[in-house]
Amino acid sequence: MSGTTMVFLIVLVSVGFGVISDLYGKYLQAKKQSGINKQESDQLKTELAHLKDRVAVLERIVTDEGYQVDKKIKSL
């Protein structure tokens, strides 16, 4: 094996390990970010469920007979 070939292989292996290291670092970062997104997603789902419950309660209040009568009385 000639010296030029050996230098080429050393550079190729070094660059290869650098690329693999960089990709692995990005993989770990994406995995960490995914965990954060899951936690945030769970919080948003919980908040959405609470808001849906509140809207349902408001719909019951507005469609209630007593509320409609009170509204008519106030408009007179």
C-alpha positions as CSV (number, residue, x, y, z in Angstrom):
1,M,0.0,0.0,0.0
2,S,1.5,3.3,-1.0
3,G,1.8,6.4,1.3
4,T,-0.8,8.3,-0.7
5,T,-3.4,5.6,-0.4
6,M,-2.7,5.3,3.3
7,V,-3.1,9.1,3.8
8,F,-6.4,8.9,1.8
9,L,-7.7,6.1,3.9
10,I,-6.8,7.9,7.2
11,V,-8.6,11.1,6.0
12,L,-11.6,9.1,4.8
13,V,-11.9,7.3,8.1
14,S,-11.5,10.5,10.1
15,V,-14.1,12.3,8.0
16,G,-16.4,9.3,8.3
17,F,-16.2,9.2,12.1
18,G,-16.8,13.0,12.2
19,V,-19.9,12.6,10.1
20,I,-21.2,9.7,12.2
21,S,-20.5,11.6,15.4
22,D,-22.4,14.7,14.1
23,L,-25.3,12.6,13.0
24,Y,-25.5,10.8,16.3
25,G,-25.4,14.1,18.2
26,K,-28.3,15.4,16.0
27,Y,-30.2,12.1,16.7
28,L,-29.8,12.6,20.5
29,Q,-31.0,16.2,20.2
30,A,-34.0,15.2,18.2
31,K,-34.8,12.5,20.7
32,K,-34.6,15.0,23.5
33,Q,-36.8,17.5,21.6
34,S,-39.3,14.7,20.9
35,G,-39.7,14.1,24.7
36,I,-40.3,17.8,25.2
37,N,-42.9,17.9,22.4
38,K,-44.7,14.9,23.9
39,Q,-44.9,16.6,27.3
40,E,-46.2,19.8,25.7
41,S,-48.7,17.8,23.6
42,D,-50.1,16.1,26.7
43,Q,-50.5,19.4,28.4
44,L,-52.4,20.8,25.4
45,K,-54.6,17.8,25.2
46,T,-55.5,18.2,28.9
47,E,-56.2,21.9,28.4
48,L,-58.4,21.2,25.4
49,A,-60.4,18.6,27.3
50,H,-61.0,21.3,30.1
51,L,-62.0,23.9,27.5
52,K,-64.5,21.5,25.9
53,D,-66.1,20.8,29.2
54,R,-66.4,24.5,29.9
55,V,-68.0,25.1,26.5
56,A,-70.5,22.3,27.1
57,V,-71.5,23.9,30.4
58,L,-71.9,27.3,28.7
59,E,-74.0,25.8,26.0
60,R,-76.3,24.2,28.7
61,I,-76.6,27.6,30.4
62,V,-77.5,29.5,27.3
63,T,-80.0,26.9,26.1
64,D,-81.6,26.7,29.5
65,E,-85.2,27.9,29.7
66,G,-84.5,30.1,32.7
67,Y,-81.8,31.9,31.0
68,Q,-84.0,32.6,27.9
69,V,-86.8,33.9,30.1
70,D,-84.3,36.1,32.0
71,K,-83.0,37.5,28.8
72,K,-86.5,38.3,27.5
73,I,-87.4,40.0,30.8
74,K,-84.2,42.2,30.6
75,S,-84.9,43.1,27.0
76,L,-88.3,44.5,28.1
